[in-house]
Amino acid sequence: MGKEEILDLYDEKLKELDIEYKSFYVKTSFGKTHIITTGDVSNPPLVLVHGSNACAPIALECYPNLSSTYQVFCIDVLAQPNKSEGTRLNMKDDSYSKWMNEVISGLRINNVVIAGFSFGGLIILKTLAHNPERIKEAFLASPAYIVNGNPLKALFKVFIPIKLYMNTRKIKYVEKFLATIFTEKDEFAVKFLSKAFLYFNMDFTSVPVISEKEAKKIKTPITLIGAKNDVLFPGTRMIKRAKKLLPFLKQVHLLEESKHVQNEEGNLIVEKLILKSKIS
């Protein structure tokens, strides 16, 4: 019942986008992976990777203009509240890179621009370190895997409200979580996460950070967008560490007024950076 409610909200958001799209699955050794594609097939390919506790329609809503110049392939990440299979991969090895490589190979695309938010950034960085052959450029917005925030702040402002909601089902705890993570209130997020937190098997393990050795393997140009008021992955520290670690860091941008999840204005900045790169 809970899974059906989550997928109903998934379809509600996809319908709300009012776009032409195709929906299909790619078989991988890690499980069937659901893809939504939109944009002209003659355009160059862009792979879009959402963050934790999310799905492809949410990512597509954030960057609606990418499909004007790219053929966008928006991936439902495994083991998240979406239409892909529930296989949870190991964040500490190269499983996510192998999975992403199988997905891109299954899509039969090359010279791929890849963009991701939050946990999607970890997946992309893993891919760039281990299986980068089909990717020509990457854009990371508030990505995991470069730095982590203060664990006590995360505990009290993020994880405890989630646990309290799971135990009490009082929406005020979801709203408290959102006030910490989201730059602006999002009514759909309240609906979606209130179901996801109850019926989706969440992963509460700590997110690792990239080692210097692994970072040096990355040869793909990266644009990094950090958020100054991000509790999970603080933007200022993230950019500072990325400049030291990533030899092919192309450009950085700090969103001064943003929390972890950008608002429409922040998303527009990210989108413009991606579109501008195609022109240049």
C-alpha positions as CSV (number, residue, x, y, z in Angstrom):
1,M,0.0,0.0,0.0
2,G,2.8,2.4,0.9
3,K,4.8,1.8,-2.2
4,E,1.6,2.4,-4.3
5,E,1.1,5.8,-2.6
6,I,4.7,6.8,-3.3
7,L,4.3,5.8,-7.0
8,D,1.0,7.7,-7.2
9,L,2.8,10.8,-6.1
10,Y,5.6,10.0,-8.6
11,D,3.0,9.9,-11.4
12,E,1.3,13.0,-10.1
13,K,4.5,15.0,-10.3
14,L,5.3,13.6,-13.8
15,K,1.9,14.6,-15.1
16,E,2.3,18.0,-13.5
17,L,5.4,18.6,-15.5
18,D,3.3,18.5,-18.7
19,I,6.2,17.3,-20.9
20,E,6.6,14.9,-23.8
21,Y,8.6,11.9,-22.5
22,K,9.3,8.2,-22.8
23,S,9.6,5.8,-19.9
24,F,11.5,2.6,-20.1
25,Y,13.8,0.2,-18.2
26,V,17.5,-0.7,-18.6
27,K,18.6,-4.0,-17.3
28,T,21.8,-4.0,-15.3
29,S,23.5,-6.7,-13.2
30,F,22.4,-4.7,-10.1
31,G,18.7,-4.6,-11.0
32,K,16.3,-3.0,-13.5
33,T,16.7,0.7,-13.7
34,H,13.9,3.0,-14.7
35,I,14.6,5.9,-17.1
36,I,12.6,8.9,-18.2
37,T,13.8,10.6,-21.4
38,T,12.7,13.9,-22.8
39,G,14.0,16.2,-25.5
40,D,14.9,15.8,-29.2
41,V,16.7,12.6,-30.0
42,S,19.0,14.6,-32.3
43,N,20.3,16.6,-29.3
44,P,23.4,15.6,-27.4
45,P,22.8,13.4,-24.4
46,L,22.6,14.5,-20.8
47,V,22.2,12.1,-17.9
48,L,20.5,13.6,-14.8
49,V,20.9,11.9,-11.4
50,H,18.6,12.8,-8.5
51,G,19.5,12.7,-4.8
52,S,18.4,10.6,-1.8
53,N,14.7,10.1,-1.1
54,A,13.8,11.4,-4.5
55,C,12.9,10.4,-8.1
56,A,13.3,11.3,-11.7
57,P,10.2,13.7,-12.0
58,I,11.6,15.8,-9.1
59,A,14.9,16.2,-10.8
60,L,13.3,17.0,-14.1
61,E,11.2,19.7,-12.4
62,C,14.4,21.4,-11.1
63,Y,15.9,21.9,-14.5
64,P,13.0,22.2,-17.0
65,N,15.0,23.9,-19.8
66,L,17.7,21.4,-20.3
67,S,15.5,19.4,-22.7
68,S,15.5,22.4,-25.1
69,T,19.1,21.7,-26.1
70,Y,19.8,18.2,-24.7
71,Q,18.2,14.8,-24.9
72,V,17.8,14.3,-21.2
73,F,17.9,10.8,-19.6
74,C,16.7,11.1,-16.0
75,I,17.6,8.1,-14.0
76,D,15.6,6.6,-11.1
77,V,18.4,5.7,-8.7
78,L,18.3,2.1,-7.3
79,A,16.9,1.7,-3.8
80,Q,15.1,5.0,-3.7
81,P,11.4,5.8,-3.6
82,N,10.8,5.5,-7.4
83,K,10.3,2.9,-10.1
84,S,13.7,1.3,-10.2
85,E,14.5,-1.9,-8.3
86,G,15.4,-1.8,-4.6
87,T,19.0,-3.1,-4.7
88,R,21.0,-1.0,-2.3
89,L,24.6,-0.6,-3.4
90,N,27.7,-0.1,-1.3
91,M,28.7,3.5,-1.1
92,K,32.3,2.6,-0.1
93,D,33.3,0.5,-3.2
94,D,32.9,1.1,-6.9
95,S,29.4,-0.5,-7.2
96,Y,27.7,2.7,-8.1
97,S,30.2,3.4,-10.8
98,K,29.7,0.0,-12.3
99,W,25.9,0.4,-12.2
100,M,26.0,3.8,-13.8
101,N,28.4,2.6,-16.5
102,E,26.0,-0.3,-17.3
103,V,23.1,2.2,-17.5
104,I,24.9,4.5,-19.9
105,S,26.1,1.6,-21.9
106,G,22.5,0.3,-22.1
107,L,21.3,3.7,-23.3
108,R,23.9,3.4,-26.1
109,I,25.1,7.0,-25.7
110,N,28.6,8.6,-25.7
111,N,30.1,12.0,-25.1
112,V,27.6,12.4,-22.2
113,V,27.1,15.5,-20.1
114,I,26.2,14.2,-16.6
115,A,24.6,16.3,-13.9
116,G,23.6,15.4,-10.4
117,F,22.3,16.7,-7.0
118,S,23.3,15.6,-3.5
119,F,23.7,11.8,-3.4
120,G,23.6,11.9,-7.2
121,G,27.0,13.7,-6.9
122,L,28.5,10.8,-5.1
123,I,27.3,8.4,-7.8
124,I,28.8,10.7,-10.5
125,L,32.2,11.2,-8.7
126,K,32.4,7.4,-8.3
127,T,31.7,7.0,-12.0
128,L,34.3,9.6,-13.0
129,A,37.0,7.9,-10.9
130,H,36.3,4.4,-12.2
131,N,34.3,4.3,-15.4
132,P,34.5,7.8,-17.1
133,E,35.0,6.7,-20.7
134,R,31.6,7.8,-22.0
135,I,31.4,11.1,-20.0
136,K,32.8,14.3,-21.3
137,E,31.7,16.8,-18.6
138,A,30.0,16.8,-15.2
139,F,28.0,19.2,-13.1
140,L,27.5,18.7,-9.4
141,A,25.0,20.6,-7.2
142,S,25.5,20.3,-3.4
143,P,27.1,16.9,-4.0
144,A,27.7,14.3,-1.4
145,Y,31.2,12.7,-1.1
146,I,33.5,15.7,-1.0
147,V,32.8,16.9,2.6
148,N,30.4,16.2,5.4
149,G,28.8,18.7,7.7
150,N,28.9,18.8,11.5
151,P,27.5,15.3,12.6
152,L,25.8,16.7,15.7
153,K,24.0,19.3,13.7
154,A,22.9,16.6,11.2
155,L,21.8,14.4,14.1
156,F,19.6,17.0,15.8
157,K,18.4,18.9,12.7
158,V,18.0,16.1,10.2
159,F,17.9,12.5,11.5
160,I,16.1,13.0,14.8
161,P,13.2,14.8,13.2
162,I,12.9,12.0,10.6
163,K,12.9,9.4,13.4
164,L,10.4,11.3,15.4
165,Y,8.1,11.5,12.4
166,M,8.5,7.8,11.8
167,N,7.5,7.1,15.4
168,T,4.7,9.6,15.7
169,R,3.5,10.4,12.2
170,K,3.2,14.0,13.1
171,I,3.8,16.2,10.0
172,K,5.4,18.9,12.1
173,Y,8.6,16.8,12.2
174,V,8.7,16.5,8.4
175,E,8.3,20.2,8.2
176,K,11.1,20.7,10.8
177,F,13.4,18.5,8.6
178,L,12.4,20.5,5.5
179,A,13.1,23.8,7.2
180,T,16.7,22.7,7.7
181,I,17.3,21.2,4.3
182,F,15.1,23.2,1.9
183,T,15.8,26.8,0.9
184,E,12.1,27.3,0.5
185,K,9.1,25.3,1.6
186,D,7.9,22.8,-0.9
187,E,4.4,21.4,-0.4
188,F,5.0,18.4,-2.7
189,A,8.1,17.5,-0.7
190,V,5.9,17.4,2.4
191,K,3.6,14.9,0.8
192,F,6.3,12.8,-0.9
193,L,8.7,12.6,2.0
194,S,5.9,11.9,4.6
195,K,5.2,8.7,2.6
196,A,8.8,7.9,1.8
197,F,9.9,8.2,5.4
198,L,7.2,5.7,6.5
199,Y,7.2,3.2,3.7
200,F,10.7,3.4,2.1
201,N,13.6,1.5,3.6
202,M,15.9,4.4,4.4
203,D,19.6,4.1,4.6
204,F,21.0,5.9,7.7
205,T,24.6,5.0,7.3
206,S,27.1,7.8,7.1
207,V,28.1,9.1,3.7
208,P,31.9,8.6,3.0
209,V,34.1,11.2,1.5
210,I,36.4,10.9,-1.4
211,S,40.1,10.1,-0.8
212,E,42.9,12.1,-2.3
213,K,44.0,8.9,-4.2
214,E,40.6,8.4,-5.7
215,A,40.1,12.1,-6.5
216,K,43.4,12.2,-8.5
217,K,42.0,9.5,-10.8
218,I,39.3,11.9,-12.1
219,K,40.2,13.5,-15.5
220,T,36.8,14.8,-16.5
221,P,36.0,18.5,-16.3
222,I,33.7,19.3,-13.3
223,T,31.6,22.3,-12.5
224,L,30.8,22.3,-8.8
225,I,28.0,24.3,-7.2
226,G,27.9,24.5,-3.4
227,A,25.3,26.0,-1.0
228,K,26.6,28.2,1.8
229,N,23.9,27.2,4.3
230,D,24.0,23.5,3.5
231,V,24.0,21.6,6.8
232,L,24.8,18.2,5.2
233,F,27.6,19.2,2.8
234,P,28.7,22.8,3.6
235,G,29.4,24.7,0.3
236,T,32.3,26.8,1.4
237,R,34.3,23.9,2.8
238,M,33.3,21.7,-0.1
239,I,34.7,24.2,-2.6
240,K,37.9,24.6,-0.6
241,R,38.5,20.9,-0.5
242,A,37.5,20.3,-4.1
243,K,40.1,22.9,-5.3
244,K,42.8,21.0,-3.5
245,L,41.6,17.5,-4.6
246,L,40.2,17.7,-8.1
247,P,42.8,18.5,-10.7
248,F,40.2,18.9,-13.5
249,L,37.8,21.2,-11.5
250,K,36.6,23.6,-14.3
251,Q,34.7,26.1,-12.3
252,V,33.0,26.6,-8.9
253,H,29.9,28.6,-7.8
254,L,28.7,29.2,-4.3
255,L,25.0,29.9,-3.7
256,E,25.2,32.4,-0.9
257,E,21.6,32.2,0.2
258,S,20.9,28.5,-0.4
259,K,20.4,25.6,2.0
260,H,21.0,22.0,0.8
261,V,18.0,21.9,-1.6
262,Q,18.1,24.9,-3.9
263,N,15.0,26.9,-4.6
264,E,13.9,27.9,-8.1
265,E,16.4,30.7,-8.3
266,G,19.2,28.4,-7.3
267,N,18.1,25.7,-9.7
268,L,18.1,28.3,-12.5
269,I,21.7,29.2,-11.8
270,V,22.7,25.5,-12.0
271,E,20.7,25.1,-15.2
272,K,22.3,28.2,-16.8
273,L,25.8,26.9,-16.0
274,I,25.0,23.7,-17.8
275,L,23.4,25.4,-20.8
276,K,26.2,28.0,-21.0
277,S,28.8,25.2,-21.1
278,K,27.1,23.7,-24.2
279,I,27.3,27.0,-26.0
280,S,30.9,27.5,-25.2
